[in-house]
């Protein structure tokens, strides 16, 4: 609601309408929950979470505490917080800072409360890029390049989930985890840069789309 109010106060064609972002995120996120349900560590480890020995006794507690599929991948809580931060109108540094803090607190809370794993947060990066590009593409003057951003980000998101299904052992090794983390962060920064470029190009200015996105 705050982002929606900020967008009314300072219209900016380079940000996606808050209501549209929320609807697209929650609907597509719900479908992801049905396709890729996740039992967070709190529900998998029960009273053992978050003790230092939780990982060592997870097999025992998996028997004692039946997992419940009440979460999914990606974390929609974090995805929404990240998209709220992205869609604060340009130039409002105080609001950007506040929503960045909210985004980081959401990341800490959703993991600290045992609702999600870090991998759920990681998968939210390409998911959020796909949602943002799709919502911007729906604007009256949406550039078709945004459709390519959406398709690329969706493909990266699906490929990451497929990797976790097909090769979970490799994905959770030290090398696999670092490779996946680096690639997903690099993809997120690249797509944000592409969208920033799109809205600060001479063609965008001619079409009334000037007003560069924040790089992040």
C-alpha positions as CSV (number, residue, x, y, z in Angstrom):
1,X,0.0,0.0,0.0
2,X,2.9,2.4,0.8
3,X,4.5,1.7,-2.6
4,X,1.2,2.2,-4.3
5,X,0.8,5.6,-2.5
6,X,4.3,6.6,-3.5
7,X,3.6,5.8,-7.1
8,X,0.6,8.0,-7.1
9,X,2.5,10.8,-5.3
10,X,5.4,10.6,-7.8
11,X,4.3,8.8,-11.1
12,X,7.2,7.0,-12.8
13,X,6.8,5.0,-16.0
14,X,9.9,3.0,-15.3
15,X,8.3,1.2,-12.3
16,X,5.6,-1.5,-12.4
17,X,2.1,-0.7,-10.8
18,X,2.2,-2.1,-7.3
19,X,-1.2,-3.8,-7.4
20,X,-0.3,-5.6,-10.7
21,X,3.0,-6.7,-9.2
22,X,1.3,-8.1,-6.1
23,X,-1.4,-10.0,-8.1
24,X,1.1,-11.5,-10.6
25,X,3.5,-12.4,-7.8
26,X,1.0,-14.1,-5.5
27,X,-0.9,-16.0,-8.3
28,X,2.3,-17.3,-10.0
29,X,3.8,-17.9,-6.6
30,X,0.8,-20.1,-5.6
31,X,1.3,-22.1,-8.7
32,X,4.9,-22.6,-7.8
33,X,3.8,-23.8,-4.3
34,X,1.7,-26.4,-6.0
35,X,4.5,-27.6,-8.3
36,X,7.4,-27.3,-5.8
37,X,6.2,-27.6,-2.2
38,X,8.7,-27.1,0.6
39,X,8.7,-28.0,4.2
40,X,10.8,-25.4,6.0
41,X,13.4,-26.4,8.6
42,X,11.1,-25.5,11.5
43,X,8.5,-28.1,10.3
44,X,11.2,-30.7,9.3
45,X,13.3,-30.5,12.5
46,X,10.6,-29.5,14.9
47,X,11.9,-28.7,18.4
48,X,15.5,-29.3,17.3
49,X,15.4,-26.1,15.2
50,X,17.5,-23.9,15.3
51,X,20.0,-25.8,17.6
52,X,23.6,-26.2,16.4
53,X,23.1,-29.9,16.1
54,X,20.0,-29.8,14.0
55,X,21.7,-30.8,10.8
56,X,23.4,-33.8,12.5
57,X,20.1,-35.2,13.8
58,X,17.8,-34.3,11.0
59,X,17.2,-37.9,10.0
60,X,15.9,-38.7,13.5
61,X,13.7,-35.7,13.7
62,X,12.3,-36.3,10.3
63,X,10.7,-39.4,11.9
64,X,9.6,-37.6,15.0
65,X,8.1,-34.6,13.3
66,X,6.0,-35.2,10.1
67,X,6.8,-32.5,7.5
68,X,4.0,-30.2,6.4
69,X,4.0,-28.7,2.9
70,X,3.1,-25.2,4.0
71,X,5.8,-23.3,2.0
72,X,7.2,-23.4,-1.5
73,X,10.0,-22.3,-3.7
74,X,10.6,-19.4,-4.2
75,X,9.9,-17.5,-1.0
76,X,7.0,-15.2,-1.9
77,X,7.5,-13.2,1.2
78,X,11.0,-12.3,0.1
79,X,9.9,-11.9,-3.6
80,X,7.2,-9.4,-2.7
81,X,9.6,-7.4,-0.4
82,X,12.2,-7.3,-3.1
83,X,9.7,-6.1,-5.8
84,X,8.4,-3.5,-3.4
85,X,12.0,-2.2,-3.0
86,X,12.5,-2.2,-6.8
87,X,9.3,-0.4,-7.5
88,X,9.8,2.6,-5.3
89,X,9.7,5.7,-7.6
90,X,13.1,7.0,-8.6
91,X,14.7,9.8,-6.6
92,X,13.0,8.9,-3.3
93,X,16.2,7.8,-1.5
94,X,14.6,7.8,1.9
95,X,11.9,5.4,0.7
96,X,14.4,3.2,-1.1
97,X,16.5,2.9,2.0
98,X,13.5,2.0,4.1
99,X,12.3,-0.7,1.7
100,X,15.8,-2.1,1.4
101,X,15.9,-2.5,5.2
102,X,12.4,-4.1,5.0
103,X,13.6,-6.5,2.3
104,X,16.7,-7.5,4.3
105,X,14.6,-7.9,7.5
106,X,12.2,-10.1,5.5
107,X,15.1,-12.3,4.3
108,X,16.4,-12.7,7.9
109,X,13.0,-13.3,9.4
110,X,11.8,-15.9,6.8
111,X,15.0,-17.9,7.4
112,X,15.4,-17.2,11.1
113,X,11.8,-18.4,11.8
114,X,12.5,-21.6,10.0
115,X,10.0,-21.0,7.2
116,X,12.4,-21.1,4.3
117,X,15.9,-22.3,3.4
118,X,18.5,-20.0,1.7
119,X,17.8,-21.8,-1.6
120,X,14.2,-20.6,-1.5
121,X,15.5,-17.0,-1.2
122,X,18.0,-17.6,-4.0
123,X,15.3,-18.8,-6.4
124,X,13.4,-15.6,-5.7
125,X,15.9,-13.6,-7.7
126,X,15.1,-14.8,-11.2
127,X,11.5,-15.2,-10.2
128,X,11.3,-11.5,-9.2
129,X,13.1,-10.4,-12.4
130,X,10.5,-12.4,-14.4
131,X,7.6,-10.8,-12.6
132,X,9.0,-7.3,-12.9
133,X,9.7,-7.6,-16.6
134,X,6.2,-9.1,-17.3
135,X,4.5,-6.3,-15.3
136,X,6.4,-3.6,-17.1
137,X,5.7,-5.2,-20.5
138,X,2.0,-4.9,-19.7
139,X,2.3,-1.1,-19.6
140,X,0.8,0.8,-22.6
141,X,4.3,1.5,-23.9
142,X,5.9,-1.7,-22.7
143,X,9.0,-2.5,-24.8
144,X,9.2,-6.0,-26.4
145,X,12.7,-6.3,-24.9
146,X,11.0,-6.7,-21.6
147,X,9.4,-9.8,-22.9
148,X,12.8,-11.3,-23.6
149,X,13.9,-10.4,-20.0
150,X,10.8,-12.2,-18.8
151,X,11.5,-15.3,-20.9
152,X,15.2,-15.4,-19.9
153,X,14.4,-15.0,-16.2
154,X,11.6,-17.6,-16.3
155,X,14.0,-20.0,-18.0
156,X,16.7,-19.5,-15.4
157,X,14.2,-20.0,-12.6
158,X,12.8,-23.2,-14.2
159,X,16.3,-24.5,-14.9
160,X,17.4,-23.9,-11.3
161,X,14.4,-25.9,-10.0
162,X,15.1,-28.6,-12.5
163,X,18.7,-28.8,-11.3
164,X,17.5,-29.3,-7.7
165,X,15.2,-32.1,-8.8
166,X,17.7,-33.8,-11.2
167,X,21.0,-33.3,-9.4
168,X,20.3,-32.4,-5.8
169,X,23.4,-34.1,-4.6
170,X,25.7,-31.9,-6.8
171,X,23.6,-28.8,-6.2
172,X,24.2,-28.9,-2.5
173,X,27.9,-29.6,-2.6
174,X,30.2,-26.7,-1.8
175,X,31.1,-26.1,-5.4
176,X,27.6,-26.6,-6.7
177,X,26.1,-24.2,-4.1
178,X,28.7,-21.5,-4.8
179,X,28.3,-21.8,-8.6
180,X,24.5,-21.6,-8.4
181,X,24.6,-18.6,-6.0
182,X,27.1,-16.7,-8.1
183,X,25.2,-17.4,-11.4
184,X,21.8,-16.4,-10.0
185,X,23.2,-13.2,-8.4
186,X,25.0,-12.4,-11.7
187,X,21.8,-13.0,-13.7
188,X,19.8,-10.8,-11.3
189,X,22.2,-7.9,-11.6
190,X,22.4,-8.3,-15.4
191,X,18.6,-8.2,-15.9
192,X,18.3,-5.2,-13.6
193,X,21.0,-3.5,-15.6
194,X,19.2,-4.3,-18.8
195,X,16.0,-2.8,-17.5
196,X,17.9,0.2,-16.3
197,X,19.4,0.6,-19.7
198,X,16.1,0.3,-21.4
199,X,14.6,3.1,-19.5
200,X,17.5,5.4,-19.8
201,X,18.2,5.0,-23.6
202,X,17.5,7.8,-26.1
203,X,14.7,5.8,-27.7
204,X,13.0,5.5,-24.3
205,X,13.3,9.2,-23.8
206,X,11.6,9.8,-27.1
207,X,8.8,7.5,-26.2
208,X,8.2,9.2,-22.8
209,X,9.8,6.4,-20.8
210,X,12.8,8.4,-19.5
211,X,13.5,8.2,-15.8
212,X,16.1,5.5,-15.3
213,X,15.4,2.7,-12.9
214,X,17.7,2.3,-10.0
215,X,20.3,-0.3,-11.0
216,X,19.0,-2.5,-8.2
